[in-house]
Amino acid sequence: MGVRGIRGAITVEKDTREEVVSATKQMLEEIISRNGLVAEDIASMLFTTTEDVSSVFPAQAARLLDGEDWAYVPLMCMREIPVPGSLPMCVRVIMHVNTDKTPKEIQHVFLRDAIKLRPDLAKRS
């Protein structure tokens, strides 16, 4: 079994705790569903937000997922590099998972305006 990275991204309309947590939870649940994951499969998750998203740590959404095992998944939040012209109001995650899946079998998840980040991967999903 190897470790693979699964990417995800979603945009929010407003920087409020409720919206950021809700959107992040939606993105995580979609990644989990599409890839058939459980908490024990997850080695770690790294979240980033654009500068305009600062109301809450998006990792808090992972603590709201069903099952007590999510409390043991290492999580970290960081700021995305503020490149001029980049997609605003965006939460991203890279989920490191223990899996036997090949890179082509991994389902990355890009929701809402975040589809613009990787339309090639979003089409496969």
C-alpha positions in Angstrom: 0.0 0.0 0.0 1.3 3.5 -0.9 0.4 7.0 0.0 -1.3 9.2 -2.6 -2.4 12.8 -2.6 -6.0 13.8 -3.3 -6.7 17.4 -4.2 -9.8 19.3 -3.5 -10.9 22.9 -3.8 -14.1 24.9 -3.3 -15.0 28.5 -3.3 -17.2 30.4 -0.9 -19.4 33.5 -1.5 -18.8 35.1 1.9 -16.1 34.8 4.5 -18.2 33.7 7.4 -17.6 30.8 9.8 -20.8 29.1 8.8 -20.1 29.3 5.0 -16.5 28.3 5.2 -17.1 25.3 7.4 -20.2 24.2 5.4 -18.3 24.4 2.1 -15.2 22.7 3.4 -17.3 19.9 4.9 -19.1 19.5 1.5 -15.8 19.2 -0.3 -14.4 16.7 2.2 -17.5 14.6 2.1 -17.3 14.5 -1.7 -13.7 13.5 -1.7 -14.4 10.7 0.9 -17.4 9.5 -1.1 -15.8 9.4 -4.5 -12.7 7.7 -3.2 -14.4 5.3 -0.8 -12.3 6.5 2.2 -12.6 6.2 6.0 -10.7 8.2 8.6 -8.2 5.4 9.1 -7.1 5.8 5.4 -6.1 9.4 6.0 -2.5 10.1 6.9 -2.9 13.9 7.1 -4.7 16.8 5.5 -3.3 20.2 4.6 -5.7 23.1 4.0 -5.0 26.5 2.4 -7.2 29.5 2.1 -6.8 32.6 -0.1 -6.2 35.9 1.8 -9.8 36.8 1.7 -10.9 33.8 3.7 -9.9 34.2 7.3 -13.0 33.8 9.5 -12.2 30.2 10.6 -9.8 27.4 10.2 -11.2 25.2 7.5 -9.8 22.2 9.3 -12.6 22.6 11.8 -14.9 21.1 9.1 -13.1 17.8 9.3 -13.9 17.6 13.0 -17.6 17.6 12.1 -17.4 14.5 9.9 -19.2 11.5 11.1 -17.2 9.2 13.4 -14.9 9.7 16.3 -11.8 8.6 14.3 -11.6 12.0 12.5 -10.3 13.4 15.8 -7.0 11.5 15.2 -6.3 12.7 11.7 -3.5 15.3 11.7 -4.7 18.6 10.2 -3.0 21.9 9.3 -4.1 25.2 7.8 -2.0 27.6 5.8 -2.3 30.7 3.7 -2.3 30.3 -0.1 0.3 32.4 -2.0 -1.4 35.7 -3.1 -0.6 35.5 -6.8 -2.2 38.4 -8.7 -5.2 37.3 -10.7 -5.6 34.0 -8.8 -9.0 32.6 -7.9 -10.4 34.4 -4.8 -12.5 33.1 -1.9 -11.0 29.6 -2.2 -10.4 26.8 0.2 -8.1 24.0 -0.9 -7.0 20.7 0.6 -4.5 18.0 -0.1 -5.4 14.8 1.6 -2.6 12.2 2.0 -4.2 8.8 2.0 -3.0 5.2 2.3 -4.4 3.4 -0.7 -3.7 0.7 -3.3 -5.4 2.9 -6.0 -3.3 4.1 -8.9 -3.0 7.8 -9.6 -5.5 7.5 -12.4 -8.0 5.9 -10.1 -7.9 8.8 -7.6 -10.9 11.2 -7.9 -9.9 14.8 -7.2 -12.8 17.2 -6.3 -13.1 20.7 -7.6 -16.4 22.4 -6.7 -18.1 25.7 -7.6 -15.7 28.2 -9.2 -12.7 26.0 -8.1 -13.4 23.9 -11.2 -11.3 26.6 -13.0 -8.2 25.5 -11.1 -8.0 22.1 -12.8 -10.7 21.6 -15.4 -8.7 18.6 -16.6 -9.1 16.8 -13.3 -12.6 18.1 -12.7 -13.9 16.5 -15.9 -12.8 13.1 -14.7 -14.7 13.4 -11.5 
